[in-house]
Amino acid sequence: MIRNQKTVLIVDDNDEDRQTYRRYLLQDRQYTYRILQAESANLGLELCKQVQPDVILLNFVLPDMSARGFIKQLQAQINSNNRLPVVILTSQQDEKMIVDGEGYDYLLKETIDAVGLRFVVHQLIEQTRLESELDIAKQFIQAALSESEKRFRLFADNLESIIWISSPDSSQNFYINKAYETIWHRSCGSLYNHPRSWIDAVHPDDYERVLAKLEQQKHGQITNTEFRIILPDGQERWIWDRAFPIKDETGTLNYYFGIAEDITEQKLAQEQIRHLTETLEQQVMERTSQLQTANNELEAFTYTISHDLRAPLRAMQGFAEALAEDYGQLLDEVGNEYISRIISSAQRLENLIQDLLSYSRLSRTDVYLQPISLDNLMFEVITQLDADLKAKNAQVIISAPLPVVLAHRNTLAQVIANLLTNAIKFIRVGEQPQVLIWAESKTPGWIRLWVRDNGIGIKGEHYKRIFRVFERLHGIERYPGTGVGLAIVRKGVERMGGRVGVESLPGQGSSFWIELKDGSK
């Protein structure tokens, strides 16, 4: 049996949100979770017939009913009007509606993070546990009053929470367990002699709140109050007190049963989370400002490259070509070789600048994902590369049909073009480039596109290196290129929320793959 395992039901029509909450919970070190998911309220209700969740994460707006409707139907389904272990997930505009309506915990979807979600789930589990203890205690009291007060005392005195029984007006205490002495640092005897002496420890700023609670109890209301107390040594502690009216068969209010717990550590944790959140928000603002500055500098640098650097480069290349055409016959073989090298070097630098600009644009361009047919896009890319493929006498085999993925069209086209160009580049002399393209779904919801070549292969220790800018494994004379092509592939795939990788052995070709979300659903 798994220790501390809890069952959590996530009812949300947004699959991405459900998976996010699932991932947050599975990172929990305090509990292990059995996580059930439902994309609709009706499916969630069906799951509740099969298992009793410890916590239900419930989206406020569902396709088939509201959160309130779900709660009412579930209460009817389990034949109970008790408060359910539900945390409502809502957007900002729903916040006031929930606060003024049902008394359930809620989280704003826009601000949910792993720490906050787990903290609320922990609190709800703990609250449910305490309420369960409370229910057990209430049932036990009914039996103890008629059968054995001794058994009740044995049970209550072993609880860490304070169990108390008093008259509705708090003028008489019928029972208080030993936890009072541990938390209040005062004797139970003093409370029996002076029933309201516990109020003397209440923090002055919370005194009126406690008096309001006592006034409500006179009228038979259930109370739920948090307040601070000051111990004899001056230390402050936070208390969470719940009180429930106990009535006889005629409905007459006889006494109050309550449970009080020291929640100081929880309050400190809440304050720490609040402080960390504020610190994180400040860091995000500072980082955003830094990124904006960096982007502005990058824009200026890109402009310089595009205009100030490329213009003289093109002039140099143009003059060299004119020199070769008009005066080449006057130069000897060495002179013509020098001119050829100037033209070739200028072209390589032009290609490098173009690749760097493409790489830079990937970091700054807004990427909007939409369903893209790999069949159609592959045809377009191969058509664009037709001249290069024919020049290499390359054979490209596509295992059709290819599926639909979620991607940015222009970015994905550039990624595929770079993979194909790479596949026909690193080929042994005298061999015909052969490229095989296919797709598969190795992980549910994801499509993996493979591009396999018959090239020279790559050693395993270089797998990560080849996706970095300017990383080359071979000399430029043997295999021309800028060293940016695969870096563009990695950057482009990551901007589309995907992954990239390679499988290869020296001398046995390489199989590059990119993985993107399935666009058919």
N, C-alpha and C positions, 0 to 999 in steps of 0.2 A: 504493500500500500504506500502511495506517495505521500510524504509528510507535508502538511500545510497546503494541500491542493484545494483550490477553490474553482467553482464553475462560474464563468462569466458569459452572459449572452449579449452579443452586440446586435442591435436592431437598427440598421441604417441602410438606406437604399444606395448609398455611395460606396462602391467597392473599394475605392482608394482610401477613403476615410476608415473603413473597417479594417483594412490591412495595416494602416498606420497605428490604430489603437491596439491591434493584435501585437504588432511589433513592440510597442511601448510596454505592454503587459508582460511579454515573454522575456523582457530584460530585467524583470523584477527579481530581487534577491531574497525577498522575504517570503513570497508565496510562489508556488507553481500553479499554473492555471490550465484548466480544461476550457477552451474557448469555443463557443458555439456562435454561428453567424446566421443572421436572417436579413434578407433584403426587403422584407415587407413586414407589416404588423401581423398579418394573418399567419405567416410562416413562424414568426416569433411566438405567437400564441400556441401554435401546434407543438413547437419545441418545448414549451412550458408544460405541456401535458405529459411529456416523456421524462423530463428532468426538472428539478427545482433549482434554478440558478441562485448562487450566492449574491451576485450583482448583475443588474441589467443596465447596459449602456443604451439609452433610447433616444433616437433622433426625434426632435420635436415635431417635424413635419415629415410624414411618410406618404407614399403614393396612395395607400388604401385607407388610412385613417390618421387622426392626430394622436399625439402622445397621450392626451387625456382620455381619448377613446380607448387606446390600448390598455391604459391602467384600469379603467372601469371594467373592461371585458375580462382582464386577467383577474381582477378581484372577484368578479362573478364566477369565473371559471374555477377558482380555488375556494369559492364560498367564504371570502374573508373581506372585511372592510378595513383591515389593518394597513398601515403605511407599508408599501412595497420597497424592496431594496433596489430602487431605481435612481440612476443619475441621468438627467435629461441633457442632451447635447443640443445646443441651440445657437442661432446666429444672433448678432448684436440687436437686430430689430425685434427679436422675440423676448429680450430680457425682461422688460417691464411686465409683459403678459404673464410670464411665469412667476415673477415675484408676487404679483397681485393675485395670482390664481393658486395653483396647487402648491403645497408646502414641501416640494421635493428639491433635493440638491440639483444644481445645474452647472454646466460648464459652457463657456462661450467657445464655439468651434474655432474662431479665429485665433484664440490665445492658448489652445490646448497644447501642452508639451508633455514629454515622457514623465518628468518629475511631478508635475501637477496632476496628471491623470492617475498615476499610481498613488499619490497622496490621497486623493478623493476616494479611490477604490479602497485603500487601506482603512480610511475613516468609516466608510460604509460597512465594510466587513466587521470592523471593531464595534460599530454602532449596532449592527445586527446581532453580533455576539452578546453585547451587553443587554440588548433588548430581549434576546433569548434567555439570558440569565435572569432578567427581570421577570419574564413570563414564568420561568420555572419557579422563581422565588415567590411570585404571586400565588401560583397554584399550590406551592408547598405551604404557604401561610394559611390558605383556606383549610388545608388538611391538618396543619399543625395546631391551629386554634381549636379544632374539634378533637384532635387525637393526641398530639404530642408537641408541646412547645420546645421541649428539649431537642427534638430532631431538627427543628427549624434553626435553633441557635447553633447547633453543630454545623449546619450548612452555611449559615450567614457569616459566622465568625471565621470561616476559611476563605471568604471572598476578599479580593483586594479593594473592591469598591465598597463605599459606605452604604449599608442598608438601614433605613430608618422607618419607623412607624409612629405617627403622631396624630393628635386630634386635629380637626379641620382648622381650628383657630391657632394651632401651634402652642397652646397653653399647657399641653401635657405630651410627654414622649412615652410611648408604650415600649419601644424597642430601639436600640442603636447598637450596631455591631462594633467589634474591636477596631475595624479599619478607621473609625473616627479618631481614635487616639493616634494612629499612625499618620493620618493626613493633617489633622487639626493641631496635633501636639497638645491636646487637652484630654482629660479623663472623661470616660463615659458617665461616671458618677456625677460629675459636675453638671452634665447635661440633664440628667434625671432630676437633680435638685433645682436647677434653673433652666427650664426647657428652651428658653430663647437666648441662652448665653452664647450659643454658636454665632449669633449675629454680631457679637462684640468684635469678632475677628475680621468682619467684612471690611474691605477697603472703602474708605470714605467716598470715593468716586463712584462706587457701585452700590452704595447703601440704598439709594432710592429704588434701584432696580429690584433689589431683594425684597424691599417692603411691598412693592407692587406684586411680586410673586406671591407673597403671603396673603395679600388681599384677594388675589384670584382664587387661592385655595379655600378661602372662606366660602366662596360661591360654587365650590365643587368643580373647578376647572382644572384640566391637565396643564401643568406648567413645565417649561423647558428653559432653564436659565443658566447663563455662564456669568461668573463673577470671580473677583479676586479676594483672597484672604491674606491677612498679615499674621505670620506666626510669631510666637513670643520672642524669637531671636531676630525679628525684623524682616525675615525672608518672605517674599511674596509668592503665592501659589495660585494657579488658576483652577477653578472648580466648575464642573459641569453637573448640574442637579436637575433631575426629572422627578416629578411628583404626580401620583395617580390617585384619584378618589376611589375609595372602597365603600360600596353601598350594600345594604342588605336586600332581602327579597322585595321589600316594599319601596325600594328606591331611596331610603333614608341614608344620608351621608354619615357614616360612622367614624371613619378615620382616613388618614392618608398614608399611602405606601410610597416610599421614594428610594432612589439610588443616586448617589453622588460620587463623582470620580475626579481624581487629580489629573488634569489634562495639561499641566504646565509644559511637559515635553512637546506635546502636539502644538501648543501655541508658539513655543520657541521655534519649532520646525516651520510653522506658517510664516513667522517673521523672517526667518532665514530665507525661505523661498521668495518672499516679497522683496527682500533686499537683493537677492541674487537676480531676480527678474528685473529690478530697476537697474542694477549694474550691467546686466546683459543688454538691456535696451540702450543704455548709454554707450556701451561698446559698439553696438550695432550702428548707432547714429554716427559715432566717430569713424567706424570702418566704412560706412556708406560715403561719408565725406571724403575719406582718403581715396576710395575707389573712384569717386567722381573726379577728383583731382587727377588721378592716374589716367582716367579715360580722356580727360581734356588734353593731358600731355601726350597721350597716345594718338589722339586725333591730330595734334600739331605735328607729331613725328611722321604720321602717315601722309599728311599733306606734303611735308618736306620730301619724303621719299618719292611720292607720286609726281611732284612737279620739279623741285630743285635738283634732285638726283637723276631722275630718268631723262630729263631734257638734255643735259650734256652727254649722257650715256648714248642716247640715240644719235646725237650729233657725231660723236666719236665713231659709232658704228657706221653711220652714213658716209662720213669722210673716208673711212677705211675701205668701204665697198666701192666708193667712187675712185679712190686711188688704185684699187686692184683693176677696175674696169678700164680706166683711162691710161694708166701708166704701168700696168702689170707687165706689158711686153718689154718695157725698158729695164725692168729689174731682173736680177738673177734669181736662181731658185731659192736662195736663202732669204732674199728680200720678199719674195712672194709668200714664203712660209711665215715670215713675221706678220705680214698683213693678214694671212689666214688665221693666225693665232689671235690677233687683235679682234677680228670679227667674231671668232668662236668664243673668246672670253667675254666680249660684250654681250653676246647672246645668252651665255650662262648667267651673267649678272642680271640681265633683264628677266630671265626666268626665275632667278632667286628672289628678286624684288617682287615679282608678281605673286609668287608663292607666299612670301612674307605678308603681303597685303591681304591675300586670301585668308591666311591664318589669323591676322589681326581682325578682319571683319567678322570671323566666326565668334570672337569674344564680345563683339559689340552689337551684332545684328539681333533684332528681336526674332525669336524662333517660335512660330505658332505651328503646333502639330495638327495634322489632319490625316485621314486615311489615304494612303498612297499605294497604288497597284505596282508591285515590283515588276510584273510582266511588262507593263507599259513603259515604266521608267527605264528598265534595262534596255528595251529596244531603242529608246531615245539616246541613251548614253553610248551604246555600241554604234549607232548611226553617226554620232558626233566624232567618235574615235575611229571611224572607218579607214581614214587615210593612214593613221598610225598602225592599225592592225594589219592592213595590207602591206605596208612597208616592211613589217616584221614577218609577213606570211603566217600570222598567228591563226590558230584554230580555236574558236570559242564554242563550247558546248553548254547549252542551258537545259537543265532538267525542269521542263515546264509541266504544269503551270506553277508560277511563283505566287505566294500569298500576298495579302494586303497588310501593310504595317502603318503604325502611327508615326509620322515623320514630317519634317519640313522639306518640301520638294527640292528646292535648289541646293540645300545643304546635302541631302541624301544623294542627289545627282553628282555632286562634287566628290563625295565619299566613294561612290561606286567607280567613278572615272579614275580616281587615284589608285584604287585597288586593282583595276584592270591594267592601268599603265605600269604599275609595279609588277604585276604578274608576267608581263611580256618583256620586262627589262632585264631581269637577272637570270638569263638563260645561257647555257654553255654554248660556245662557238660551234656553229654547224647544226645545232638542233632547232627544230621547229617549235615555237612556243605553243603549248597546248593548255587551255584554260577551261576548267570545269566549274560551273556555277549551279548551286542547288540551295534549297531552303528546308528547314525542319523546325519543329517545335519541341525543344528538349525540356523546357520549363513551361507549365501552364500559363497562358496569357502572354508569352513571349515568342518571337520568331527569330531564328538564327539563320542568317544568310552566309553561305560559304563561298569563297573564291579560291580554288585550288590551282596551282601551277606545277609545271615540271622543271622548275628552275634549280638553282644551286643549293637551296636549303639554308637553314639558319641553325646555329647551335642554341641549345636551351638557355644558356646564360645571357643571351642577347635578346630574348623575347621582349623584355620591357624597354630595353635601350632603343630599339628601332622605332618606337613610337614617340621619341623625343625630338625636339627641333635640332637640326644640324647633326644628328647622329648618323654616321655612315660606317658601314662595315667593310667597304671596298673602295679602292681608288677611283677618282672621278674619270681618269683616262679609260679605265676598263668598263665601268658602268656609270655613264653620265647621270647627273641628277643634282637636285639642290639639297637633299637631306631634310626636306620639309613635308614631302608628300604624305607619309604615314602619320606625321604629327597632325596634319590637317584631318586625316581620317579619324584619329582618336578624339581630337577636339570637337569635330562635327558630330560624332556619335554621342559623346557625352552631353553636348548641348541639347540633343534630342532625348536625353534621359536613358540612353542605352549603354551597352558595354562593347568592348572590342578585345580581340585576342588572336593568337596564332598558334598553330601546331606545325612543327617542322623537324626534319632531321637533315644534317648536311648531306648533299648529294641526292636527296629523295624528294625535292620539291617542298613547297610550303602551302599550308591551308589557312588562309586568313578568314576570320569570321567577325561579323557584327551582329549584335542582338538588340532588337527594338520591340516595343510593345505591339501585340497583335491588334491590327486595325479593323478586323472583321466583326468585332463585337460591339 
